[in-house]
Amino acid sequence: MIQELKGKIIEVLNLEDVTPEDIDNDAPLFGEGLGLDSIDALELIVMMEKEYGIKLKNPAEGKEIFKSVSVMAQYVNEHRTK
Amino acid sequence: MNEPILITGMGIVSTIGLNSDETLASLRAGKTGISAIRFLKTAHQEFPVGEVAMSTDEMAKRLGIPEGQPRTRTQLMGIMALGQALEQAQLTLEDRAQAAFISATTVGGMDMSEQFYPDFLSNDLRNDYISQHDCGASTEGTADYYGPFASVSTLSTACSSAANAIINGANILRSGRHEIAVVGGSECLTKFHLNGFNSLMILDEEPCRPFDKTRAGLNLGEGAAYLVIETAASARRRGVKPIGLLEGYGNACDAYHQTASSPDGEGAFLSMKEALADAGLNPSDIDYINAHGTGTPNNDSSESQAMMRLFGDDLPPISSTKSFTGHTTSVSGSIETVICLLALQEQFLPVNLGWKHQMPDGITPVTDSTPRHPLRHVLCNSFGFGGNDSSLVLGRPDILDIPDIPVIPETPIFITSVAQISIQEGLSEAWMEAPILYEEPFVRSRDVDFKQWLSPGESRRMGKLLKRALATSLTAMRASGVEHPDAIITGTGLGCIENTENLLTHLCFEGEENCKPTPFMQSTHNTISSLVSIHTQSHGYNATYAHKEASFDCALEDAWMQLQLGRIHTALVGGHDEMTPQYFGLLCKTGYLGNPGQVAGETAVSMMLDAKPSDKALCQITLVRRCYRPSLDTLTQVAAEVGAVDAIVIPNIGFASSPLMSLFASTAAPALLQYKNLFGESYTAYGLGIYAAAQVLSHQTLPDAMLLPGSSRPAKLQRLLVVNESGGKDFTFTLLEQH
């Protein structure tokens, strides 16, 4: 799941210069780390719904879930509907 | 301070009333117009909206528009509101023919495009609506219903558009170009906007609660509102009384983010401060603020900070009337100006509906409509995506002697740098020596390597047009040595059409699920101007015009006027349009592109303008005139102002044989020059015409390919008239002279 998510993050956010190996499983995705912003968070929310059937109502929830790829992977495994 | 401007008419159509009397009654009764969706065709029935209580067909019927004639909701609401304003101001046909019309919109004809897009692509049933899609078409359709105006322009800076249309109109009056301007805007609800805002997760499923601790987003609204503004001299001459005053105005850029406001509300703070200074007032003179107050957590917190910074502990009564109307996006500036004028006339405070809980670190809005002090001056805020922040100061009309606006003589302005990326070699003047000539009907830009301008991280979301616009802007700024221009003004006919197409295609063929925020954000016309501001941290004036083939022209005119007025000293002016294969196909159907001998291209052109001469100047601009459906008299007058020229740069081959030519070639037959054979046709190609003429004057070299076949060579290269023509009715004349 972690590898799958890294691939999807790179694809959805068009991170041309980033490889899956560059993304630390536990490093923050936002602010420092990958340096993503609020629009990236919204793009990831769309991806979560499209790929895993996970609907987030509030962008603030994203903040917790997108803390790191590990946290994200755990959330997806627990909540996915497809 | 600057002289106040008279407001002599107003018209409004919104969910709380189809005219100003109904609007007033709703405001006084505390009756919101926000309710469940009635007319908009969308799957998202969960969102309450502020819909105008009439179907599009009912509006057309009421206005006597025959069935079968293309109509868009934006245009129809605009026509309804405009009629009220013209009537109240008692503008005759002759008055209108002398007045400027500046209208704001961001969706234009999108309500129909989103219904008929599959038809556009696959059959010829709805071709009439293709040319109704863009913002400029809405403005022209609204203007033409009432007969000709002297000039028409379309402003598109997201949710501050109509406020900026008012500012542009006021600058037109102060610069002495016209004595009357009709300003405002129109914007209808669309599935496109609803889904776009939903993708940003800023819509509330409950009625919005601006400035409340529990606020959870905005409700979209729609409507139209226009004002007639004029000089004191004109109102005296016509014998009309003002209904209010525009005392001052300001526009600044937050330069923070494409869709979010900065935590300390820097742009909002600067725009309010500028408006007060322009009006010659202190914060303590303001008796009411109609806040932007969308009800999103981000806006209301940022705007609160900005107001608290400017007003300190002495905050005037504040409310957001979006709790009545919903967020009418591009038109909120003129709708809320009308609300402020009603408040001044009737001496009441429009309340902030739905407010219950104090937000931490935020303002406390008014919930009681009785003012403690008489209302003399009120401030109206409108903020848009990209941090485009505008503030207007409105006042009562009972000042006894309103001073006349002083006459400002026009002086030359200077082009200090130019840069282009187009179908010729990008960021290069190679075309002057070795132009590339094309046979194909459609060619895409010859892009440069953008890595030197942008890191991959920065460019991850940007379409090609944004990259081109940034590269030409930064090149021009570096060449002129200006790091933060006083103004960044952009013309774009279609904006980032690839993004618009992307979202439209998604909505029409995949439905209203999983819409991505990036295409929506970048479909906003002012995303280009905002990007340049954010990248260069420029907090100055920021505007975007989306007015068909005259989009660049509007931007140039705005810069010209403000440089004359001394409001700005430097301006970055750009013209930016891209073209996709799919949209090229649609524009061939309208007859705009795909014509024999025509090459459709893409444009990214930027230039720095300066009020002062310098060694850097490539040439000077000594005249900019725009006219809409001009009479022979008007054109004769422009030709007389222009005088003898060495060459005329024409917009198309057909223009060479137009009867207009005899007006400008009366004394000696000037040479005729062309540029679209080199740079192609696009909505902002006129910017490339100015670019090419500036290079010719600067290098004192005329590339052979620019000489129209059969034309004599100009004897000298000192005065070049660059003409634009849009749809055979909209003309621009710019005179460039050797420096």
Interface residues (C-beta under 8 A of the other chain):
Chain A: L13 N14 L15 E16 D17 G35 D37 S38 I39 L42 E43 I45 V46 E49 K50 N58 P59
Chain B: S199 L200 M201 H257 Q258 T259 A260 P456 G457 S459 R460 R461 E513 N514 C515 K516 P517 T518 M521
